[in-house]
Amino acid sequence: MINRETIIDFFEDLKEGNDFNTNEKLLWTYFFLDKNKRKLDDFTLKLEKLGYKFDSIFEAKKINDTDDTEYYLQVTNIQHHTIDSLHALNIMFYNLAEVNHIDYYDGFDVGNIT
């Protein structure tokens, strides 16, 4: 689980790199993981109703050939986040994944709006 301290470190790294202006809106990407691709398709509709845009569903890389096939759902949104707002969103995503029987909310990434 991504805790608040991890998010603080993430924001500090962003500021040190000078690649992102954390005072502005950025392109945020969020990832959910499940073995059932169809379940992720259905979950996408719920996330879209919350304002998130579908980006892709792709097969997760297997560590071992005998591992089950898993899929990532990737959604995006242009948002401004603070440490607290991103922390609150992560908690919401963990809960949303649990309620919808999605195996795992796997975190976030950020990029500049292009």
N, C-alpha and C positions, 0 to 999 in steps of 0.2 A: 504494500500500500504506500502511496506517495504521501509523505507527511509534510507538514508546514516547513520544517527545516530544509527539506529537499528543495522545496519551491524557493525558499530564501536563497539558497546556494545557486539555483538555476538563474534567478534574477540577477544575482551578483555577477555570475559568469556572462550574462548578456550585456551588462553594463561595461564590464572589463573589455569585452570584445569589440565594443563600439559598432557592431553590425546592425543593431536594432535599437530603435528609440522606444523604450518601454513606456513613455508618456503618451504615445500615439496608438492608434489602432494598428494591429498586426494580423497576419493570417495565422490562425491557430488551427492545428490539426489534432484530432483525437482518435484513439485506436481502441477497438474492442476485439476480443479474441473468442472464438467458439469453434467447436468441431462441426457444427451444423450450419452450413452455408445458408440454407433456407431460413433458419431462425434469424440470422443476421440480416437477410433481406427484409423480413418483417420488422425487425428492430429499427431498421433504417427509417421506415415510415414514421415511427414514434419520434425519432430524433429530428426528422424534417419538420414535424409539427412544432418542435421546440426552436426551430430556426436554424438548424444545422444542415449543411449541404452535403449530400452524398458525393464522395470522391471515388472510392473503389472498394471492392472486396477482392482480396488476393490471398493466395495460399501462403501460409507461414512456412518458413524454412525449417526443415526437420533436422534435429540434432543427430538422430539415429534413423536408419532406414526403417526400423520396426515401429517408430513412433506413429501414432494416429495422425491423420491429416487434419490440420487446423487452418482456420481462415481468419484473416484480419478484416475488419470493417474500418474504413477510414472516412471520417467526416471532417468538414472544415467549417470555420466561421471567422468572419472579420470582426474582431473585438478588441477592446482595450481591457487589459487585465492588470490588476495589482496583485501583490502576493496574496492578500486575503480573498479577492474575488476568484483567483485561480484555485486556491485551496478549497473554497466553498464549492466551486464547480466540480472539482475532483471528487469531493464527498458525494455530491449529487450523482455523478456518473457511476461511482461504485454502487450506490444504492439502486440506481436505475438498472444497472446490469443485473444486480441480484434479484430484483423484483421481476425482471423479464427473463430470468433464467439464462442469461448470457454468462458464459464461463468466466470471463474476466475483462475488466476495464484495464487496459494496458498502458494508459498514459497519454502524453501530449507531446507536441513539437510546435515550433513557431517559425515563421518566415515573414519576410517583408511582403507587402502587397505589391504585386507586379501588374 
